[in-house]
Every structure is written in structure tokens, then in C-alpha cells.
Amino acid sequence: MLRWLVRGLRKGLVVLAFFAFGVGALLLSLLAVPVLKLLPGGLAQYQRRVQRLTKGGFRLFHGYMRVCRLVDFAPTTTRVDLPAGPCVIIANHPTLIDVTAILAALDGVACVVKHKHFQGPMRPLLMANCHIDGGDGSATAGAAVVMQALDRLQAGMAVLIFPEGTRSPEGGLNAFHRGAFEIARRANVPIVPLMVTCDPPILAKEAPWHRVPPHAVALRIGRLPTLLSAQAPKQTKEWATQCEAMYRQQLPAAHRLNPNDLAMAMDAVA
């Protein structure tokens, strides 16, 4: 009986987390963003204010889940060293909350976001954060994503792309698309691959949201070796395939590690 009560409580805490996340995002988009736009300063200052506020919201979200023993992830102590200047960041996508985890840990990152999110009330917040509309999947939309990403890189930002295009299957990967690699090649910037592990897996694409383990989930972000455009294959599809193979080689080892040792192991690989 006690076990069922604990599971019910944990499911309730998950519901509360995402309810608060949704309400908070709406308040930022509809109230905070317009107010910040009225403050003195140019466009760059306005965008930095919104980015800092949004990052603070993500950290609050993950702080709540850590205090409630839902997800053990600390953005403030997660170390992901990025190269100086713009870069393309890629990552596997094992869980719904790895996006917020990465953006909570890093500064000045523009993310490719699903088109449907740009069609609703979140649009002002997404645009103020310089995120990129992922489009409807057409060739024209794909070209627009590339051009927007190149603009962000030219402005000195990092661009986060999930090359699988959707969440990973539990314990595995989907095939990598070439978009991130084409962008990096055109901009002549490095690719920084991040390895995300979630143990035990939750909020995967095929998993029900209410499948909540009885203990805290360990979410970790590590860095794989940086990929340089100058040393990449001529065909970006081949580059994507090689990078996918690197992830497939590292993923089982990453899941076998004690979560506290993951970052150290990724540094050793790099």
C-alpha cells in the first residue's frame, strides 16, 4: 500500500512540474518578454536579458525536480566546455527534458525548435531567445533552417541541433540527418557532440509520461571529441554517418558507467 502511495505522489509531482513549467513559460512569453523589450538598451541587450531569464527558469525547473528526487541533474555544476567562438552543438535525445537541461547549463545557445511551438503563444519567447523555427519538413523549410542557423553562428552564438530529428529510442539512436553537418560545413565552425544519458530512462518518445521510477533518475551530459569541419569528409552525409557511429560506440559504455563518473569518462575520451 505504501509503495502505491509513493508512486502516486511521485506522479503528482511530475504533473505539477510540467504544469508549472507550462504556466511559467506562458507568463514569460506573454508578460515578461514585452516588459523586457521596454527597458533601455538595444536589441542585443534585450535578447541577453530574455536568455538569462529563460535560463533561470530552466534551472528552477530542474532544481524543483532535484529537490523532489525526480531527476538528479544540477545545471550549475555541469561542466560542458565549448570552444571559443560559434559552434554547432549536437546531442542524442533520450528524454524530453534533455533540451531544458542543456539550455540550463549553457549560455548563448540557439536551438532548432519544432514548428508547432512557433505557431502558439510561445512564439515571442522563442523568438526573443533567438531559437530557430524547425519548419514543416519541406525542402523550403529546411533551407530556411540552414539560413537561420548560419545567421546565429555569424552573430557569434552556438546552435543546438538534435541530428536524429526526434527523441531517441530507449537505449539507442535513430539515424542522424545531415542538416547539422551541412550547417557546420557552410559556416566552417566545429561541431561539439554531447552525450546525454538518462538512467533509468523516462519521457522517451514511446514511453508513457506516468512511468515514474521509485527513485531519482540520473540525467548526465558529457562531451565527446570536437569535430572540425576542415578534417571532415567531403560529403556531409558521410560525416553524419561517421558521427552516428561514434555515438553508437560510446552509448553502451556511457550507460554502464556510474552516473557520477560520466563527465570524467567523457573528458577522457576527448
KOLTORMI-698615 format. One record per residue (C-alpha): x, y, z; residue number from 1. Coordinates in nm, 3 decimals. Example, Ala and Ser with C-alpha at 12.3 -4.5 7.8 and 13.67 -1.06 7.14 Angstrom:
((1.230, -0.450, 0.780), 1)
((1.367, -0.106, 0.714), 2)
//
This chain:
((0.000, 0.000, 0.000), 1)
((0.280, 0.241, 0.092), 2)
((0.455, 0.168, -0.238), 3)
((0.144, 0.267, -0.434), 4)
((0.108, 0.586, -0.231), 5)
((0.470, 0.681, -0.301), 6)
((0.428, 0.614, -0.673), 7)
((0.110, 0.821, -0.680), 8)
((0.284, 1.106, -0.503), 9)
((0.576, 1.096, -0.747), 10)
((0.340, 1.102, -1.045), 11)
((0.166, 1.402, -0.892), 12)
((0.499, 1.580, -0.853), 13)
((0.572, 1.517, -1.222), 14)
((0.234, 1.661, -1.323), 15)
((0.297, 1.965, -1.104), 16)
((0.643, 2.012, -1.256), 17)
((0.516, 2.025, -1.612), 18)
((0.209, 2.229, -1.520), 19)
((0.431, 2.489, -1.354), 20)
((0.671, 2.474, -1.650), 21)
((0.388, 2.546, -1.895), 22)
((0.240, 2.827, -1.688), 23)
((0.583, 2.979, -1.628), 24)
((0.669, 2.968, -1.998), 25)
((0.341, 3.138, -2.087), 26)
((0.399, 3.412, -1.830), 27)
((0.749, 3.471, -1.965), 28)
((0.623, 3.483, -2.323), 29)
((0.315, 3.697, -2.272), 30)
((0.425, 3.923, -1.984), 31)
((0.799, 3.922, -1.919), 32)
((0.915, 3.943, -2.281), 33)
((0.707, 4.257, -2.362), 34)
((0.821, 4.424, -2.039), 35)
((1.188, 4.349, -2.103), 36)
((1.152, 4.496, -2.450), 37)
((1.058, 4.831, -2.294), 38)
((1.377, 4.856, -2.091), 39)
((1.663, 5.076, -2.213), 40)
((1.919, 4.921, -2.447), 41)
((1.935, 4.780, -2.794), 42)
((1.822, 4.450, -2.942), 43)
((2.129, 4.259, -2.821), 44)
((2.074, 4.369, -2.460), 45)
((1.707, 4.279, -2.479), 46)
((1.786, 3.931, -2.611), 47)
((2.051, 3.872, -2.343), 48)
((1.800, 3.967, -2.072), 49)
((1.544, 3.724, -2.209), 50)
((1.804, 3.449, -2.242), 51)
((1.919, 3.496, -1.883), 52)
((1.561, 3.493, -1.756), 53)
((1.476, 3.182, -1.958), 54)
((1.789, 3.004, -1.838), 55)
((1.692, 3.090, -1.481), 56)
((1.350, 2.936, -1.544), 57)
((1.507, 2.615, -1.673), 58)
((1.734, 2.599, -1.369), 59)
((1.436, 2.648, -1.139), 60)
((1.254, 2.366, -1.321), 61)
((1.546, 2.128, -1.277), 62)
((1.602, 2.246, -0.921), 63)
((1.243, 2.152, -0.836), 64)
((1.285, 1.806, -0.986), 65)
((1.610, 1.755, -0.799), 66)
((1.464, 1.862, -0.463), 67)
((1.166, 1.630, -0.521), 68)
((1.405, 1.344, -0.606), 69)
((1.255, 1.306, -0.952), 70)
((1.559, 1.387, -1.167), 71)
((1.913, 1.421, -1.035), 72)
((2.067, 1.691, -1.255), 73)
((2.246, 2.007, -1.142), 74)
((2.292, 2.264, -1.423), 75)
((2.514, 2.487, -1.211), 76)
((2.775, 2.215, -1.160), 77)
((2.753, 2.054, -1.505), 78)
((3.070, 2.142, -1.696), 79)
((3.050, 2.149, -2.074), 80)
((3.345, 2.336, -2.221), 81)
((3.268, 2.494, -2.556), 82)
((3.533, 2.620, -2.799), 83)
((3.585, 2.993, -2.829), 84)
((3.354, 3.142, -3.090), 85)
((3.046, 2.998, -3.261), 86)
((2.992, 2.625, -3.297), 87)
((2.725, 2.370, -3.376), 88)
((2.625, 2.156, -3.076), 89)
((2.470, 1.818, -3.143), 90)
((2.331, 1.570, -2.892), 91)
((2.141, 1.247, -2.869), 92)
((1.786, 1.295, -2.745), 93)
((1.690, 1.023, -2.492), 94)
((1.434, 1.221, -2.293), 95)
((1.201, 1.518, -2.321), 96)
((1.392, 1.716, -2.059), 97)
((1.741, 1.693, -2.208), 98)
((1.665, 2.009, -2.406), 99)
((1.597, 2.211, -2.091), 100)
((1.898, 2.050, -1.921), 101)
((2.139, 2.156, -2.196), 102)
((1.998, 2.508, -2.220), 103)
((2.009, 2.540, -1.839), 104)
((2.378, 2.452, -1.838), 105)
((2.498, 2.663, -2.134), 106)
((2.487, 3.030, -2.234), 107)
((2.409, 3.189, -2.569), 108)
((2.267, 2.883, -2.741), 109)
((2.004, 2.896, -3.015), 110)
((1.807, 2.573, -3.055), 111)
((1.612, 2.437, -3.351), 112)
((1.256, 2.406, -3.219), 113)
((0.957, 2.223, -3.363), 114)
((0.744, 2.432, -3.596), 115)
((0.425, 2.382, -3.393), 116)
((0.574, 2.565, -3.094), 117)
((0.627, 2.874, -3.309), 118)
((0.258, 2.877, -3.401), 119)
((0.128, 2.931, -3.048), 120)
((0.165, 3.169, -2.755), 121)
((0.529, 3.063, -2.702), 122)
((0.639, 3.237, -3.021), 123)
((0.750, 3.568, -2.857), 124)
((0.967, 3.383, -2.604), 125)
((1.121, 3.157, -2.867), 126)
((1.200, 3.445, -3.099), 127)
((1.346, 3.659, -2.820), 128)
((1.576, 3.366, -2.732), 129)
((1.689, 3.353, -3.098), 130)
((1.565, 2.996, -3.137), 131)
((1.511, 2.861, -3.487), 132)
((1.180, 2.751, -3.637), 133)
((1.229, 2.390, -3.747), 134)
((0.975, 2.426, -4.026), 135)
((0.725, 2.181, -4.169), 136)
((0.970, 1.932, -4.314), 137)
((0.961, 2.067, -4.669), 138)
((1.274, 2.145, -4.870), 139)
((1.197, 2.517, -4.849), 140)
((1.163, 2.500, -4.472), 141)
((1.488, 2.305, -4.448), 142)
((1.670, 2.573, -4.644), 143)
((1.524, 2.837, -4.411), 144)
((1.654, 2.647, -4.106), 145)
((2.002, 2.642, -4.257), 146)
((1.994, 3.016, -4.328), 147)
((1.867, 3.099, -3.978), 148)
((2.134, 2.880, -3.821), 149)
((2.405, 3.047, -4.030), 150)
((2.278, 3.387, -3.913), 151)
((2.301, 3.279, -3.547), 152)
((2.654, 3.147, -3.598), 153)
((2.760, 3.465, -3.774), 154)
((2.631, 3.657, -3.472), 155)
((2.865, 3.452, -3.250), 156)
((2.608, 3.215, -3.098), 157)
((2.620, 2.839, -3.065), 158)
((2.344, 2.643, -3.240), 159)
((2.199, 2.329, -3.080), 160)
((2.061, 2.063, -3.314), 161)
((1.944, 1.710, -3.242), 162)
((2.055, 1.524, -3.556), 163)
((1.807, 1.241, -3.501), 164)
((1.524, 1.490, -3.552), 165)
((1.319, 1.335, -3.273), 166)
((1.371, 1.162, -2.939), 167)
((1.596, 0.857, -2.935), 168)
((1.458, 0.506, -2.881), 169)
((1.532, 0.378, -2.532), 170)
((1.898, 0.282, -2.507), 171)
((1.965, 0.354, -2.875), 172)
((1.972, 0.608, -3.155), 173)
((1.781, 0.700, -3.467), 174)
((1.973, 0.765, -3.788), 175)
((2.144, 1.105, -3.799), 176)
((2.028, 1.360, -4.054), 177)
((2.285, 1.571, -4.237), 178)
((2.145, 1.918, -4.152), 179)
((2.371, 1.998, -3.855), 180)
((2.676, 1.886, -4.051), 181)
((2.582, 2.090, -4.356), 182)
((2.542, 2.398, -4.138), 183)
((2.879, 2.344, -3.971), 184)
((3.047, 2.290, -4.309), 185)
((2.899, 2.606, -4.461), 186)
((2.988, 2.818, -4.157), 187)
((3.328, 2.650, -4.117), 188)
((3.272, 2.602, -3.744), 189)
((3.340, 2.299, -3.521), 190)
((3.079, 2.052, -3.407), 191)
((3.064, 1.981, -3.034), 192)
((2.893, 1.644, -2.972), 193)
((2.723, 1.598, -2.635), 194)
((2.628, 1.262, -2.492), 195)
((2.313, 1.265, -2.280), 196)
((2.228, 0.969, -2.057), 197)
((1.911, 0.918, -1.857), 198)
((1.917, 0.624, -1.616), 199)
((1.663, 0.475, -1.580), 200)
((1.503, 0.611, -1.900), 201)
((1.199, 0.836, -1.865), 202)
((0.998, 1.056, -2.101), 203)
((1.130, 0.879, -2.409), 204)
((0.923, 0.909, -2.725), 205)
((0.749, 0.573, -2.685), 206)
((0.733, 0.579, -2.304), 207)
((0.422, 0.698, -2.114), 208)
((0.480, 1.013, -1.910), 209)
((0.345, 0.848, -1.596), 210)
((0.613, 0.577, -1.591), 211)
((0.797, 0.725, -1.295), 212)
((1.065, 0.515, -1.121), 213)
((1.059, 0.493, -0.739), 214)
((1.392, 0.676, -0.710), 215)
((1.562, 0.975, -0.869), 216)
((1.660, 0.946, -1.235), 217)
((2.025, 1.027, -1.311), 218)
((2.047, 1.270, -1.604), 219)
((2.400, 1.347, -1.719), 220)
((2.560, 1.544, -2.002), 221)
((2.913, 1.466, -2.123), 222)
((3.119, 1.589, -2.416), 223)
((3.260, 1.373, -2.694), 224)
((3.558, 1.481, -2.908), 225)
((3.510, 1.804, -3.105), 226)
((3.469, 1.755, -3.479), 227)
((3.645, 2.003, -3.708), 228)
((3.497, 2.095, -4.044), 229)
((3.842, 2.104, -4.205), 230)
((3.902, 1.739, -4.112), 231)
((3.556, 1.611, -4.206), 232)
((3.465, 1.401, -4.513), 233)
((3.369, 1.598, -4.824), 234)
((3.015, 1.460, -4.818), 235)
((2.814, 1.579, -4.518), 236)
((2.604, 1.261, -4.528), 237)
((2.920, 1.059, -4.472), 238)
((3.015, 1.294, -4.189), 239)
((2.676, 1.238, -4.026), 240)
((2.713, 0.861, -4.061), 241)
((3.060, 0.865, -3.903), 242)
((2.934, 1.076, -3.612), 243)
((2.638, 0.845, -3.561), 244)
((2.877, 0.551, -3.544), 245)
((3.083, 0.733, -3.280), 246)
((2.770, 0.779, -3.068), 247)
((2.668, 0.416, -3.111), 248)
((3.013, 0.307, -2.997), 249)
((3.008, 0.526, -2.686), 250)
((2.644, 0.490, -2.582), 251)
((2.655, 0.140, -2.423), 252)
((2.967, 0.230, -2.226), 253)
((2.808, 0.555, -2.109), 254)
((2.502, 0.369, -1.979), 255)
((2.719, 0.117, -1.793), 256)
((2.903, 0.389, -1.604), 257)
((2.815, 0.514, -1.261), 258)
((2.637, 0.844, -1.341), 259)
((2.880, 1.036, -1.118), 260)
((3.169, 0.915, -1.335), 261)
((3.014, 1.001, -1.673), 262)
((3.157, 1.350, -1.711), 263)
((3.505, 1.226, -1.617), 264)
((3.482, 0.946, -1.872), 265)
((3.370, 1.182, -2.148), 266)
((3.663, 1.411, -2.073), 267)
((3.894, 1.112, -2.102), 268)
((3.751, 1.030, -2.446), 269)
((3.801, 1.391, -2.556), 270)
//
